[in-house]
Amino acid sequence: MKLRKAIETISSLWHYRGISRSLRDTRSALFFLFPSWQIGGSERVHAEIMAVVENSRPICIITTPQSEVGFRGLFARYAEIIYLRRWGTKASFKPKMLQRVAEAINKQPGSVVFGSNNLFFYDLLPYLSPHVRIIDLTHSITPKQEWCETYSVPHVPRIDHRVVLGPNTLETFKAIYANHHIPVALLRRFKVIPNKVRIAVSPSVRELTGSFRVIFVGRDSEEKRPGLFFRLAKACVETGVDARFTAIGKFGKHWDHYAPYVDFEGEIRDTERLVDQYRQAHLIVVTSTFEGFPLVLLEAMSQGVVPISTDVGEIPYYISPSQETGYTVDSRQPDDKIIGDFIEKISYLQANSSVWKSYSSRCREMVGEQFSEERFETEYRNLLLNKGV
């Protein structure tokens, strides 16, 4: 770890002149500040937002060191990338880079800065001139409210517009504002913009034939809790539940222990291959400790896949038996109880195929009704270009 950081520091020093030149030569008035180009739902949303305004030739500043290629090519398709390396995170480097980035932004008339998921963005705000318009996007609230949702509190008066994915997140922010004695009037700066589904909604009514196919799509990270999915698969196989389990993502360290119970498909970047996986699946499982509203749910539901998920973020707002769109389970329970609840829901749908079929059709309908590409693009274009805001 120390050696890697030392190498990153040397590389950052080597690239400083190039970073400074790129900032000095910027001509765009539209700046995006994101932490990463790693492969993930939030990062794909960031790319889709930049795509809406690609004709404005925006600048995308990546604020943390990156270890993989990820979506770098996708980001570069829509914006000029300026990669800060350790200049965005190392304590002794960061103040100087904050000044450099602020200079690049302040010199442009009508500058707009859009940030999400990173502390560098909020640290930058005191350096920006009054004419700069500030927008942030919150994908999700962490369980202990220990990330950007509270780090941003001192800067709330300076943020012109705040985007959230749904009403649950907005309600949480109302409580945060009340706890920190932030004027209620500033809540009017919030705007709900749901994500869009990039995959065409399937027109076909799904039929349930053979074994259930249950999928998990995501990263091997602490908040995603893929281990719960693997334990769920093992428990189902060992108790005779007629279902096949598939994991999509990088889960190499789990392969040896769970290969008898799970088909490991690896990371899938190709959209057609991913859609093919969704079309073969009947259920998608989300085990996260916190979320906004995951893109993988939208994509899967657009193909008639029924979700069973922990009750985090905006998921309970859209997923419930009353809406015939799936099930949620209490994420605060012990792991064994969560797994037991998942098994109960899977077994119920397996025994009641007509319920699964009805839910499958309703999932497709809801995605088409509430997560349209037109709404997403219109709302972000108007917000970023200050049209009717």
C-alpha positions as CSV (number, residue, x, y, z in Angstrom):
1,M,0.0,0.0,0.0
2,K,2.8,2.5,1.0
3,L,4.8,1.6,-2.1
4,R,1.8,2.0,-4.4
5,K,1.0,5.4,-2.9
6,A,4.7,6.5,-3.3
7,I,4.5,5.5,-6.9
8,E,1.3,7.4,-7.4
9,T,2.8,10.5,-5.7
10,I,5.8,10.4,-8.0
11,S,3.5,10.0,-11.0
12,S,1.4,12.9,-9.8
13,L,4.4,15.2,-9.5
14,W,5.5,14.2,-12.9
15,H,2.1,15.0,-14.4
16,Y,1.6,18.3,-12.5
17,R,2.7,20.4,-15.4
18,G,0.4,18.7,-17.8
19,I,-2.6,19.0,-15.4
20,S,-1.9,22.7,-14.9
21,R,-1.6,23.3,-18.7
22,S,-4.9,21.5,-19.3
23,L,-6.6,23.6,-16.7
24,R,-5.0,26.8,-18.0
25,D,-6.1,26.1,-21.6
26,T,-9.8,25.3,-20.8
27,R,-12.3,27.2,-22.8
28,S,-15.5,25.5,-21.7
29,A,-17.8,27.1,-19.1
30,L,-19.2,23.7,-18.0
31,F,-17.3,21.6,-15.5
32,F,-18.1,18.2,-14.1
33,L,-16.2,17.0,-10.9
34,F,-16.5,13.3,-10.4
35,P,-14.4,11.0,-8.2
36,S,-14.0,8.1,-10.6
37,W,-14.5,6.5,-14.0
38,Q,-14.7,3.0,-12.5
39,I,-17.4,0.7,-13.8
40,G,-20.6,1.2,-11.8
41,G,-24.1,2.6,-11.9
42,S,-23.3,6.1,-10.6
43,E,-20.5,6.4,-13.1
44,R,-22.7,5.4,-16.0
45,V,-25.2,8.0,-14.9
46,H,-22.4,10.6,-14.8
47,A,-21.5,9.7,-18.4
48,E,-25.2,10.0,-19.4
49,I,-25.5,13.4,-17.9
50,M,-22.4,14.6,-19.7
51,A,-23.7,13.1,-23.0
52,V,-26.8,15.5,-22.7
53,V,-24.5,18.5,-23.0
54,E,-21.6,17.1,-25.0
55,N,-22.1,19.8,-27.7
56,S,-21.0,22.3,-25.0
57,R,-17.6,20.5,-24.9
58,P,-17.6,20.2,-21.1
59,I,-14.6,19.5,-18.9
60,C,-14.7,16.4,-16.6
61,I,-12.3,16.6,-13.7
62,I,-11.5,13.2,-12.0
63,T,-10.5,13.9,-8.4
64,T,-9.2,10.6,-7.1
65,P,-6.4,8.1,-8.2
66,Q,-7.7,5.4,-10.6
67,S,-6.4,1.9,-10.8
68,E,-8.4,0.6,-13.8
69,V,-9.5,1.8,-17.3
70,G,-13.1,1.4,-16.4
71,F,-15.4,3.9,-18.2
72,R,-12.5,6.3,-19.1
73,G,-13.3,5.9,-22.8
74,L,-17.0,6.5,-22.3
75,F,-16.3,9.7,-20.3
76,A,-13.8,10.9,-22.9
77,R,-16.5,10.5,-25.6
78,Y,-18.6,13.3,-24.0
79,A,-16.0,15.5,-22.2
80,E,-12.4,16.5,-22.0
81,I,-10.9,14.6,-19.1
82,I,-8.5,16.3,-16.6
83,Y,-7.2,13.6,-14.3
84,L,-5.9,15.0,-11.0
85,R,-4.3,11.8,-9.7
86,R,-3.2,12.4,-6.1
87,W,-3.5,16.2,-6.5
88,G,-7.2,15.8,-5.6
89,T,-6.6,13.7,-2.4
90,K,-3.1,14.1,-0.9
91,A,-3.3,16.6,2.0
92,S,-0.1,18.5,1.0
93,F,-1.1,18.6,-2.7
94,K,-4.8,19.4,-2.5
95,P,-4.8,23.2,-1.5
96,K,-2.6,24.0,-4.5
97,M,-4.8,22.1,-6.9
98,L,-8.0,23.6,-5.4
99,Q,-6.6,27.0,-6.4
100,R,-5.6,25.8,-9.9
101,V,-9.1,24.3,-10.6
102,A,-10.8,27.4,-9.2
103,E,-8.8,29.7,-11.4
104,A,-9.8,27.7,-14.5
105,I,-13.5,27.9,-13.5
106,N,-13.5,31.5,-12.4
107,K,-12.0,32.9,-15.6
108,Q,-15.0,31.6,-17.7
109,P,-18.1,33.9,-17.8
110,G,-21.2,31.9,-16.9
111,S,-19.4,28.9,-15.5
112,V,-21.4,26.0,-14.2
113,V,-19.9,23.4,-11.9
114,F,-21.7,20.0,-11.4
115,G,-20.3,17.6,-8.8
116,S,-21.3,14.3,-7.3
117,N,-19.9,11.8,-4.8
118,N,-16.6,13.6,-3.9
119,L,-15.3,15.8,-1.2
120,F,-12.9,17.8,-3.5
121,F,-16.0,19.3,-5.1
122,Y,-17.3,20.8,-1.7
123,D,-13.8,21.9,-0.7
124,L,-13.6,23.8,-4.0
125,L,-16.7,25.9,-3.4
126,P,-15.2,28.6,-1.2
127,Y,-12.6,29.3,-3.9
128,L,-15.3,29.9,-6.6
129,S,-16.4,33.4,-7.7
130,P,-20.0,34.5,-7.1
131,H,-20.9,34.3,-10.8
132,V,-20.2,30.5,-10.8
133,R,-23.4,28.4,-10.7
134,I,-23.1,25.3,-8.4
135,I,-25.1,22.1,-8.8
136,D,-24.6,18.8,-6.9
137,L,-26.2,15.3,-7.3
138,T,-26.7,12.9,-4.4
139,H,-27.2,9.3,-5.5
140,S,-27.8,7.9,-2.0
141,I,-27.5,8.6,1.7
142,T,-25.0,6.5,3.7
143,P,-26.4,4.6,6.7
144,K,-24.8,6.8,9.3
145,Q,-25.0,10.0,7.2
146,E,-21.2,10.3,7.3
147,W,-20.4,11.2,3.7
148,C,-21.3,14.0,1.3
149,E,-24.8,14.5,2.7
150,T,-23.2,16.0,5.9
151,Y,-19.9,17.1,4.6
152,S,-21.8,19.5,2.3
153,V,-23.8,21.1,5.1
154,P,-21.5,24.2,5.6
155,H,-21.7,24.9,1.8
156,V,-25.5,24.6,1.5
157,P,-26.1,28.4,1.0
158,R,-23.6,28.4,-1.9
159,I,-25.2,25.5,-3.8
160,D,-27.7,26.8,-6.3
161,H,-29.4,23.5,-7.2
162,R,-29.4,20.0,-5.6
163,V,-30.5,16.9,-7.5
164,V,-31.7,13.8,-5.8
165,L,-33.2,10.6,-7.3
166,G,-36.5,10.5,-5.4
167,P,-38.6,11.6,-2.5
168,N,-37.1,9.3,0.1
169,T,-33.7,11.0,-0.3
170,L,-35.4,14.4,-0.2
171,E,-37.1,13.5,3.1
172,T,-33.8,12.5,4.6
173,F,-32.3,15.9,3.5
174,K,-35.2,17.7,5.2
175,A,-34.2,16.0,8.5
176,I,-30.5,16.8,7.9
177,Y,-31.4,20.5,7.3
178,A,-33.6,20.6,10.4
179,N,-30.9,19.1,12.6
180,H,-28.3,21.6,11.4
181,H,-30.7,24.6,11.5
182,I,-30.5,25.3,7.8
183,P,-33.3,27.6,6.6
184,V,-36.3,25.7,5.3
185,A,-36.4,28.0,2.2
186,L,-33.2,26.4,0.9
187,L,-35.1,23.1,0.5
188,R,-36.6,24.7,-2.6
189,R,-33.3,24.3,-4.3
190,F,-33.8,20.5,-4.5
191,K,-34.9,18.9,-7.7
192,V,-35.9,15.2,-8.2
193,I,-34.6,13.8,-11.4
194,P,-34.9,10.0,-11.7
195,N,-32.3,8.1,-13.7
196,K,-33.2,6.9,-17.1
197,V,-33.1,3.4,-18.5
198,R,-30.7,3.2,-21.4
199,I,-32.0,-0.2,-22.6
200,A,-35.2,-0.3,-24.6
201,V,-38.2,-1.6,-22.6
202,S,-39.0,-5.1,-23.8
203,P,-42.4,-5.3,-25.5
204,S,-42.6,-9.1,-24.8
205,V,-44.7,-10.6,-22.0
206,R,-42.4,-13.0,-20.1
207,E,-43.4,-16.6,-19.4
208,L,-42.0,-18.6,-16.5
209,T,-40.7,-22.0,-17.7
210,G,-38.3,-24.2,-15.9
211,S,-36.2,-23.2,-12.9
212,F,-36.0,-19.6,-11.6
213,R,-32.9,-17.8,-12.7
214,V,-31.7,-15.3,-10.1
215,I,-29.0,-12.7,-10.9
216,F,-26.8,-10.3,-9.0
217,V,-25.1,-7.5,-10.9
218,G,-22.6,-5.2,-9.1
219,R,-19.2,-4.6,-7.6
220,D,-17.5,-6.6,-4.9
221,S,-17.7,-3.8,-2.4
222,E,-18.6,-3.6,1.3
223,E,-21.8,-1.6,0.7
224,K,-23.1,-4.0,-2.1
225,R,-22.7,-7.0,0.2
226,P,-22.3,-9.6,-2.6
227,G,-21.4,-12.2,0.1
228,L,-25.1,-12.2,1.1
229,F,-26.1,-13.2,-2.4
230,F,-23.5,-16.0,-2.5
231,R,-24.7,-17.3,0.9
232,L,-28.3,-17.1,-0.4
233,A,-27.4,-19.2,-3.4
234,K,-25.7,-21.8,-1.3
235,A,-28.7,-21.9,1.1
236,C,-31.2,-22.3,-1.7
237,V,-29.3,-25.1,-3.4
238,E,-28.8,-27.0,-0.1
239,T,-32.5,-26.7,0.8
240,G,-33.7,-27.8,-2.6
241,V,-35.1,-24.5,-3.9
242,D,-35.3,-24.9,-7.7
243,A,-33.3,-21.9,-8.8
244,R,-30.1,-21.1,-10.6
245,F,-27.9,-18.2,-9.5
246,T,-25.7,-16.0,-11.7
247,A,-23.3,-13.3,-10.6
248,I,-22.2,-10.5,-13.0
249,G,-19.2,-8.6,-11.9
250,K,-15.7,-9.1,-10.6
251,F,-16.0,-11.7,-7.8
252,G,-12.9,-13.7,-8.3
253,K,-12.1,-14.1,-4.6
254,H,-15.5,-15.8,-4.1
255,W,-15.2,-18.3,-6.9
256,D,-13.5,-21.2,-5.1
257,H,-16.0,-21.3,-2.3
258,Y,-19.2,-20.7,-4.2
259,A,-18.6,-22.1,-7.7
260,P,-20.9,-25.1,-7.0
261,Y,-23.8,-22.8,-6.3
262,V,-23.3,-19.8,-8.6
263,D,-22.5,-19.2,-12.3
264,F,-19.8,-16.5,-12.4
265,E,-20.1,-14.6,-15.6
266,G,-17.5,-11.9,-14.8
267,E,-17.7,-8.3,-15.7
268,I,-19.9,-7.5,-18.8
269,R,-19.5,-4.2,-20.5
270,D,-21.2,-5.0,-23.8
271,T,-24.8,-3.8,-23.6
272,E,-26.2,-6.6,-25.8
273,R,-24.6,-9.3,-23.7
274,L,-25.9,-7.7,-20.6
275,V,-29.4,-7.5,-22.0
276,D,-29.2,-11.2,-23.0
277,Q,-28.5,-12.0,-19.3
278,Y,-31.5,-10.0,-18.2
279,R,-33.7,-11.7,-20.7
280,Q,-32.7,-15.1,-19.3
281,A,-33.3,-14.0,-15.7
282,H,-36.5,-14.1,-13.7
283,L,-35.4,-12.3,-10.5
284,I,-32.7,-9.8,-9.6
285,V,-31.4,-9.6,-6.0
286,V,-30.0,-6.4,-4.4
287,T,-28.3,-6.8,-1.0
288,S,-26.9,-3.3,-0.5
289,T,-26.6,-1.5,2.8
290,F,-27.3,1.8,1.0
291,E,-28.4,2.8,-2.6
292,G,-30.1,5.5,-4.5
293,F,-32.1,3.6,-7.2
294,P,-29.6,1.2,-8.9
295,L,-29.4,1.3,-12.6
296,V,-29.2,-2.5,-12.7
297,L,-32.7,-2.6,-11.3
298,L,-34.0,-0.3,-14.0
299,E,-32.2,-2.3,-16.7
300,A,-33.4,-5.6,-15.4
301,M,-37.0,-4.5,-14.8
302,S,-37.1,-3.1,-18.4
303,Q,-36.8,-6.7,-19.5
304,G,-39.4,-8.1,-17.1
305,V,-37.0,-9.2,-14.3
306,V,-38.7,-8.9,-10.9
307,P,-36.6,-7.4,-8.1
308,I,-36.1,-8.6,-4.5
309,S,-34.1,-6.0,-2.6
310,T,-33.1,-4.6,0.7
311,D,-35.2,-1.6,1.7
312,V,-32.7,1.1,1.1
313,G,-32.7,4.5,-0.7
314,E,-35.5,5.0,-3.2
315,I,-36.1,1.3,-3.7
316,P,-39.1,1.0,-1.4
317,Y,-40.7,3.9,-3.1
318,Y,-40.8,2.1,-6.4
319,I,-40.6,-1.6,-5.4
320,S,-43.5,-3.1,-3.4
321,P,-46.2,-5.7,-3.6
322,S,-48.9,-3.0,-3.6
323,Q,-47.4,-1.7,-6.9
324,E,-46.8,-5.3,-8.1
325,T,-43.2,-4.5,-8.8
326,G,-41.4,-6.8,-6.4
327,Y,-40.4,-7.1,-2.8
328,T,-38.1,-5.5,-0.2
329,V,-36.7,-6.9,3.0
330,D,-35.5,-5.1,6.1
331,S,-31.8,-4.3,5.6
332,R,-31.2,-3.7,9.3
333,Q,-31.8,-7.3,10.3
334,P,-29.0,-9.9,11.0
335,D,-27.6,-11.4,7.8
336,D,-29.2,-14.8,8.4
337,K,-32.7,-13.2,8.7
338,I,-32.1,-11.2,5.5
339,I,-31.2,-14.4,3.7
340,G,-34.2,-16.2,5.2
341,D,-36.5,-13.4,3.9
342,F,-35.0,-13.6,0.4
343,I,-35.6,-17.3,0.4
344,E,-39.2,-16.8,1.5
345,K,-39.9,-14.4,-1.4
346,I,-38.2,-16.6,-4.0
347,S,-40.1,-19.6,-2.8
348,Y,-43.4,-17.7,-2.9
349,L,-42.9,-16.5,-6.4
350,Q,-41.8,-20.0,-7.5
351,A,-45.0,-21.5,-6.1
352,N,-47.2,-18.7,-7.6
353,S,-46.0,-18.2,-11.1
354,S,-49.1,-16.1,-12.0
355,V,-47.9,-13.5,-9.4
356,W,-44.4,-13.5,-10.9
357,K,-45.9,-13.0,-14.4
358,S,-48.1,-10.1,-13.3
359,Y,-45.1,-8.5,-11.5
360,S,-42.9,-9.0,-14.5
361,S,-45.3,-7.1,-16.8
362,R,-45.8,-4.3,-14.3
363,C,-42.0,-3.8,-13.9
364,R,-41.7,-3.2,-17.7
365,E,-44.7,-0.8,-17.6
366,M,-43.3,1.2,-14.7
367,V,-39.9,1.7,-16.2
368,G,-41.4,3.0,-19.4
369,E,-43.7,5.3,-17.5
370,Q,-41.4,6.8,-14.9
371,F,-37.8,6.5,-16.1
372,S,-37.9,7.8,-19.7
373,E,-34.9,9.0,-21.6
374,E,-36.8,12.1,-22.7
375,R,-37.5,13.3,-19.1
376,F,-33.9,12.7,-18.0
377,E,-32.3,14.5,-20.9
378,T,-34.8,17.4,-20.8
379,E,-34.4,18.0,-17.1
380,Y,-30.6,17.8,-17.1
381,R,-30.3,19.9,-20.2
382,N,-32.5,22.7,-18.8
383,L,-30.6,22.5,-15.4
384,L,-27.1,22.6,-16.8
385,L,-27.8,25.2,-19.5
386,N,-30.0,27.3,-17.2
387,K,-33.1,27.0,-19.4
388,G,-36.3,27.7,-17.4
389,V,-34.7,26.8,-14.1
